[in-house]
Amino acid sequence: MINVRTIRKLQENDGLTLKAGRIITYKTGWQVGFAGVECTTPEAAIKAVKEFSGNCGIWYSEGIYYIDRSIRISTKHEALSFGRRYNQISIWGWQSQKLAYC
C-alpha cells in the first residue's frame, strides 16, 4: 500500500492509479473515474485511499487531492460515454499519456 509520503510528493496536476494500494500503469485503454472524494491534506487523502481498499486514482490540483474509484475501459468512445454519465471532466489515455475531455 502506498503511504502518505507518496501522496505528499505529488506536484500540480500529478496523478496515480492504484490497484490494491500499488501504483499501476497500463499500455492501452482509458481510465475513468466514477465515484470519489476531495481532500485538502495528504493525511485525508491516504485515509480515502484506504477506504477504497487501495483501488482508486489520485489526482492533485490547486491544493485538492481528488480520490476516485475508477475503471479501465478499452475504447475511447465507451470511456467518454461512461465519463459523461458520471459527470467527469476528463478521462486518462494510457497509450497517449494524455487527458481527453468529456
N, C-alpha and C positions, 0 to 999 in steps of 0.2 A: 504494500500500500504506500502511495506517495505520502509525504509528510508536509507539514506547514512550511518548512524551509523551501520546498519546491514551489509552492504557491507564492511565497514572498518574492521569488526570483522573477516572476512574470513581469514583463515590461508592457508598455502601452500596446494594445492590440495583439498581445501574445495569447496563445491558447494551447490546450492539451486535450487529447481524447484518452479516456481511461477505460480499461476493461479489468474488472476485479482489482482495481486500485493501481494497476500498472499502466504506464504510458504505452500506447499502441499507435501504429500507423498502418495504413493500407495503401496499396498501389493504385487501386481503382475505386470507383463508386463515389457516393456523395454522403456526407454526414449531415443529419438533420435533427435538430432538437425538437422536443415536443412537450416537455414539462420541466419547469425549473424554478430556481430561486435566485434572488440577487442578494449579495453580501457586500459589506463595506470593509471587512477585515479578513486577513488570511485565516485567522482562527475560526471565524464563522464559515468561511469557505470550506475548510477541511472538515468541519462538522457536517456540512451539507454533503460533501463527497462521501463521508462515512454513512450518512442516512440513505444515500443512493447505492450503498454497497460497493462503491468504487466504480460503478458503471455509469459514466457520465462524461460530459465535456465541460471544460472550464475555459472561459474567455474573460480577459481583463481589459477594461476600457474606462478611462476617466474616473478612476478610483472605485469602480464597481467590479466585483467578480460575479460573472454570470455562470451559474452551475445548472446545466441542463441534462436531463436524460436524453439520450439521442440514439438513433439507429443509422446504420449504413444502408443506403438504397442504391441499387445498381445504375439506374438511368437518371439522367438529369431531369427529364420530363416528369417522372414519377416523384423525384425528390422535391422539385419545385412545387408540385401539386400538394404533397404532404406538408411542406413548409408553410404554404399559404393557409392550409387548413388549421394549422396550429399557430398562426399569426407570427411566424418567424420573419425576421428581416432578411436573412440570408442563409445559404447552405454552403458547406465546405466541400470543394472538389479535391479529392485525394490526388488524382493524377496531375492536375494543374497547380495544386497547392494555392488555389485562389478561391475567393468567395464568389458566389453567384447570387444576385439579389432577387428575392421573391417578388 
